[in-house]
């Protein structure tokens, strides 16, 4: 099938090589400066060959319009990976994050619509005002834990635990179980002991589902189990895994990367402190430039597809480069402040259903940090941040800061089960 777009300006320019060497998205060189890699790859067109892990080839879509075209065409670009994963070793580090799961991310219609509606209905029970209050309370309590020291690692001490504490209660998850699941998610995003991490995740959420079958409550897990879609235990397990995945690793990176942006961009910080730029708008700038999920949106064509001058092999992953597409110079004319046309939440039928609460959580968390830590400045060894290797995320290894010590007592965040 030839789905080359109508109109001029999108085909690869004549002359450059048509088969660049596959770029390894999992090594430290790529993590240190992905923008440089994307710029170099643009001479080859909108779809370029990459490697997600040793021996795992894929095609990365780096053009904005090209990404939209793929995301909006689930018929040509289905989400089901089962044919692909037949030939992937069980110990492949990216398999747990890419393998088939009966959830609304890895299924196609009509199953996708049924599962997505159940997730959306559960999320609709979240009250924004209550969520804002509870996030603020957790943030204040965390700040009180390290505020007197005058220094902290805001990734380990704040950005990582805050969404875990929140989703612990939103999902009705016991604290000890939630910590196990958080370790599992970091393992599969980093591709470190991923097979073991995936097993830990699956076992942990199965325990949670069994608990909520016995003792339902006002939490999101119980809402899913009581949904008119009548989810099986396996289906409920994988929707909860999806919600936890979105609420753990990506959310912590959204918070940490947002703080990093404000600490390293004097112009952005001045605008926020001066009141001319809202935290929400600063986060939209981040979602253009450094989205916490940089490469994702997997799809697996059922047959070879000629796409903008490139053959996409049947059953080989096609990955959306959200960060690269956002930076496409053909779409970057004009200001981005207040512009929410970035692709950080995806697009099309698989647009992230949790973007509203996710953005609210990050906004309130960053507001509390700026209000609660006077004189906040970065304290990176050598003056530069370092980034965790991995093909899918944009994630700091640490976020060390200094500030004037504070001794205010914490405000208790109370019970979140009814948020």
C-alpha positions in Angstrom: 0.0 0.0 0.0 1.4 3.4 -1.0 0.3 6.1 1.5 2.7 8.8 0.3 0.9 12.1 1.2 -0.7 14.4 -1.2 1.1 17.7 -1.8 4.7 18.8 -2.0 7.3 19.3 0.7 7.1 16.0 2.5 9.2 13.6 0.4 12.8 13.1 1.3 15.0 15.5 -0.6 16.9 14.0 -3.5 20.6 13.3 -3.2 21.3 12.1 0.4 21.9 8.4 1.2 18.6 6.5 1.5 19.8 3.9 4.0 21.4 5.5 7.0 23.0 3.2 9.6 20.6 2.3 12.3 20.8 4.6 15.3 21.0 3.0 18.7 18.3 4.7 20.9 19.4 2.9 24.0 23.0 4.1 24.5 24.4 6.9 26.6 25.5 9.0 23.5 21.9 9.2 22.3 20.6 10.0 25.8 23.1 12.8 26.2 21.9 14.7 23.1 19.0 13.2 21.3 18.2 16.5 19.5 21.5 16.3 17.7 20.7 12.8 16.5 17.3 13.9 15.2 18.8 16.8 13.4 21.3 14.6 11.6 18.6 12.0 10.7 16.3 14.6 9.0 18.3 14.5 5.8 17.0 10.9 5.3 13.3 11.9 5.5 10.5 11.4 7.9 11.0 7.7 8.6 14.5 6.5 9.7 15.9 3.1 10.8 16.8 2.7 14.5 17.6 0.0 17.0 15.6 -0.1 20.2 17.8 -2.7 21.8 20.6 -4.9 20.5 19.1 -6.8 17.6 15.7 -5.1 17.7 15.2 -3.0 14.6 12.5 -0.5 14.2 11.5 2.6 12.1 11.3 5.9 13.9 8.9 8.6 12.6 10.5 12.0 13.1 8.3 14.3 11.0 5.4 16.1 12.6 2.9 15.6 9.8 4.2 12.1 9.2 3.6 11.2 12.9 0.0 12.5 12.8 -0.6 10.5 9.6 0.5 7.3 11.4 -1.3 8.0 14.6 -4.6 8.8 12.8 -4.6 5.7 10.6 -5.1 2.6 12.9 -6.1 0.5 9.9 -2.8 0.8 8.1 -0.9 1.0 11.4 -2.5 -1.4 13.9 -1.3 -1.6 17.5 -1.3 -5.4 18.1 2.3 -6.6 18.4 1.7 -10.4 18.7 3.0 -11.3 15.2 6.2 -9.3 15.9 6.9 -10.7 19.3 6.9 -14.3 18.1 10.5 -13.8 17.0 11.6 -11.8 20.0 13.6 -13.6 22.8 11.8 -13.6 26.1 14.8 -11.8 27.8 14.7 -8.9 25.3 15.0 -5.8 27.4 12.2 -3.9 25.5 9.8 -6.7 25.2 7.9 -6.0 28.5 7.1 -2.5 27.3 6.2 -3.5 23.8 4.5 -6.9 24.2 0.8 -7.5 23.7 -1.4 -6.8 26.6 -5.2 -6.7 26.5 -5.4 -3.0 27.3 -6.5 0.0 25.3 -3.0 0.8 24.2 -2.1 -2.5 22.5 -5.4 -3.4 20.9 -7.4 -2.4 17.9 -11.1 -1.9 17.4 -13.6 -3.1 18.5 -11.7 -4.3 21.6 -9.8 -1.0 21.9 -13.0 1.1 22.1 -14.6 -1.2 24.7 -11.5 -1.1 27.0 -10.8 2.6 26.4 -14.4 3.5 27.4 -13.9 1.6 30.7 -10.7 3.5 31.5 -12.2 6.9 30.5 -15.3 6.3 32.7 -13.0 5.4 35.7 -10.9 8.5 35.1 -14.1 10.6 35.0 -14.6 9.9 38.7 -11.5 12.0 39.5 -12.6 15.4 40.9 -10.1 18.1 39.8 -10.5 20.3 42.9 -10.0 17.3 45.2 -7.0 16.1 43.2 -5.4 19.5 43.3 -5.8 19.7 47.1 -4.4 16.2 47.7 -1.4 16.7 45.4 -0.6 19.9 47.2 -0.8 18.2 50.6 1.5 15.4 49.5 4.0 17.9 48.0 4.0 20.0 51.2 4.6 16.8 53.3 7.5 15.7 51.0 9.1 19.2 51.1 8.8 19.2 54.9 10.9 16.0 55.0 13.9 17.6 53.3 13.4 21.3 53.6 15.5 21.9 56.7 18.6 20.4 54.9 18.9 23.2 52.3 19.6 20.7 49.6 17.9 17.7 48.0 17.7 15.5 45.0 14.3 16.6 43.7 14.0 13.5 41.6 14.5 10.9 44.4 13.0 13.0 47.2 10.1 14.6 45.4 9.3 13.9 41.7 9.5 10.1 42.1 7.6 9.6 45.4 4.8 12.1 44.8 3.0 10.3 42.0 3.5 7.0 43.7 1.9 8.2 46.9 -0.9 9.7 44.9 -1.6 6.7 42.7 -1.2 4.5 45.7 -4.4 5.9 47.0 -6.2 6.6 43.6 -5.9 2.9 42.8 -6.4 1.7 46.3 -3.0 0.1 46.3 -1.3 -0.9 49.6 2.0 1.0 50.1 4.3 -2.0 50.1 2.7 -3.3 46.9 3.0 0.1 45.2 6.7 0.3 45.9 7.2 -3.1 44.2 5.3 -1.9 41.2 7.3 1.3 41.0 10.5 -0.7 40.9 9.1 -2.9 38.2 8.1 0.1 36.0 11.5 1.7 36.2 13.0 -1.7 35.3 11.0 -2.0 32.1 11.5 1.6 31.0 15.3 1.3 31.6 15.4 -2.2 30.0 17.3 -3.5 33.1 16.3 -7.0 34.3 13.1 -6.2 32.3 11.8 -9.8 32.3 12.0 -10.0 36.1 10.5 -6.5 36.4 7.6 -7.5 34.2 6.9 -10.6 36.3 6.9 -8.5 39.5 4.5 -6.0 37.9 2.0 -8.7 36.8 2.1 -10.5 40.1 1.6 -7.3 42.1 -1.3 -6.0 40.1 -3.0 -9.5 40.2 -2.8 -9.2 44.0 -4.5 -5.8 43.8 -7.3 -7.0 41.5 -8.0 -10.0 43.9 -8.0 -7.6 46.9 -10.5 -5.2 45.2 -12.7 -8.1 44.1 -13.0 -9.0 47.8 -13.2 -5.5 49.2 -14.2 -2.9 46.6 -13.9 0.8 47.5 -14.2 4.3 45.9 -10.8 3.9 44.1 -10.1 3.6 40.4 -9.4 -0.1 40.5 -12.8 -0.8 42.0 -14.4 1.5 39.4 -12.9 -0.5 36.6 -14.0 -3.8 38.1 -17.6 -2.4 38.5 -17.7 -0.9 35.0 -20.5 -1.9 32.6 -17.9 -3.4 30.2 -17.6 -6.3 32.7 -13.8 -6.6 32.5 -12.3 -10.0 33.2 -9.6 -10.1 35.8 -7.0 -10.2 33.1 -8.4 -7.2 31.3 -8.7 -5.3 34.6 -5.2 -6.2 35.5 -3.8 -4.7 32.2 -5.9 -1.5 32.4 -4.5 -1.0 36.0 -1.0 -1.7 34.7 -1.5 0.9 32.0 -2.8 3.5 34.5 0.0 2.8 36.9 2.6 3.0 34.1 1.3 6.4 33.0 1.1 7.6 36.6 4.6 6.5 37.6 7.6 6.9 35.3 6.1 9.5 32.8 4.6 11.6 35.6 7.8 11.7 37.6 9.7 12.7 34.5 7.2 15.4 33.7 7.6 16.9 37.1 11.4 16.6 37.2 11.9 17.8 33.6 9.6 20.8 34.3 11.6 21.8 37.3 14.8 21.3 35.3 13.5 23.6 32.6 12.7 26.4 35.1 16.1 26.0 36.8 18.1 26.2 33.6 16.1 28.7 31.4 16.5 32.1 32.9 14.0 33.6 30.5 11.3 31.0 31.3 12.0 31.3 35.1 11.7 35.1 34.9 8.4 34.9 33.0 7.0 32.5 35.6 8.2 34.5 38.6 7.0 37.7 36.9 3.5 36.3 36.5 3.5 36.6 32.7 3.7 32.8 32.2 1.7 30.1 33.9 3.2 26.9 35.1 0.8 25.1 32.7 2.3 27.1 29.8 5.8 26.3 30.9 4.9 22.7 30.9 3.5 22.9 27.4 6.9 24.3 26.3 8.5 21.3 28.0 6.1 19.0 26.2 7.2 20.5 22.9 11.0 20.3 23.7 11.6 17.5 26.1 8.5 15.3 26.5 8.9 12.7 29.3 8.0 10.0 26.8 10.2 10.8 23.8 9.6 7.7 21.6 6.5 5.5 21.9 3.2 4.9 20.1 4.2 1.6 18.7 2.5 0.2 15.7 3.1 -2.9 13.6 2.0 -2.9 9.9 0.6 -6.2 8.7 2.3 -5.8 5.3 5.1 -3.8 3.8 4.0 -0.2 3.5 5.6 2.4 1.3 5.5 5.5 3.4 7.0 8.8 2.3 9.6 7.1 0.2 10.5 4.5 2.8 9.5 0.9 3.0 8.2 0.0 6.4 8.6 -3.8 6.8 5.6 -5.9 7.7 5.4 -6.8 11.4 8.4 -4.6 12.3 7.8 -1.9 14.9 7.1 1.7 13.8 7.8 4.0 16.7 6.6 7.6 16.9 9.4 10.0 17.8 7.3 12.5 19.8 10.3 14.7 20.7 11.7 14.6 17.2 8.3 15.3 15.5 7.7 18.2 17.9 11.0 19.7 16.8 10.3 19.3 13.1 11.6 22.6 11.6 8.7 22.6 9.1 6.2 23.0 11.9 8.2 25.2 14.2 7.4 28.7 12.8 5.9 31.0 15.4 5.7 31.0 19.2 4.9 27.8 21.1 3.8 29.4 24.4 0.1 28.5 24.8 0.3 26.2 21.8 -0.9 22.7 22.7 -0.5 21.1 19.3 2.5 19.1 20.4 2.3 15.3 20.2 3.4 14.5 23.8 0.0 13.0 24.5 -0.2 11.3 21.2 -3.1 11.8 18.7 -5.9 9.9 17.0 -7.9 7.1 18.6 -5.1 6.3 21.1 -4.7 9.9 22.4 -3.8 9.6 26.1 -7.0 9.6 28.1 -5.3 10.8 31.3 -3.7 14.0 30.0 -5.9 16.3 32.1 -5.1 14.8 35.5 -1.5 14.2 34.6 -0.9 17.9 33.7 -2.8 19.0 36.8 -0.6 16.8 39.1 2.7 18.2 37.6 1.4 21.8 37.7 0.5 21.7 41.4 3.7 19.8 42.3 5.9 22.4 40.6 3.9 25.3 42.1 4.5 23.9 45.6 8.2 23.5 45.0 8.6 27.0 43.8 6.5 28.4 46.7 8.1 26.2 49.3 11.8 26.3 48.5 13.2 29.9 48.4 16.4 30.5 46.5 16.1 27.2 44.6 19.1 26.7 42.3 20.5 23.7 40.5 23.6 21.8 41.9 24.6 19.4 39.2 28.1 18.1 39.6 30.1 19.7 36.8 27.2 22.1 36.1 25.3 19.8 33.7 22.5 17.4 34.1 22.9 13.8 33.0 20.1 11.7 31.4 19.2 8.0 31.8 19.8 5.9 28.8 16.7 4.2 27.3 14.9 4.3 24.0 11.6 5.5 25.2 11.9 8.1 27.9 13.6 11.4 28.5 14.6 11.1 32.2 17.1 12.7 34.4 19.4 10.5 36.5 19.1 13.0 39.4 18.0 16.6 40.1 20.3 18.0 42.8 19.4 21.4 44.1 20.2 23.9 46.9 17.8 26.4 48.6 17.4 28.4 51.8 16.5 25.9 54.6 12.8 25.9 55.6 11.3 24.4 58.7 7.5 24.7 58.2 5.6 21.7 59.4 3.8 19.4 56.9 0.1 19.6 56.1 -1.3 16.1 56.2 -2.8 15.0 52.9 -5.3 12.6 54.4 -7.3 9.9 52.7 -7.1 10.0 48.9 -9.3 7.0 48.2 -12.3 9.2 47.2 -10.5 11.5 44.8 
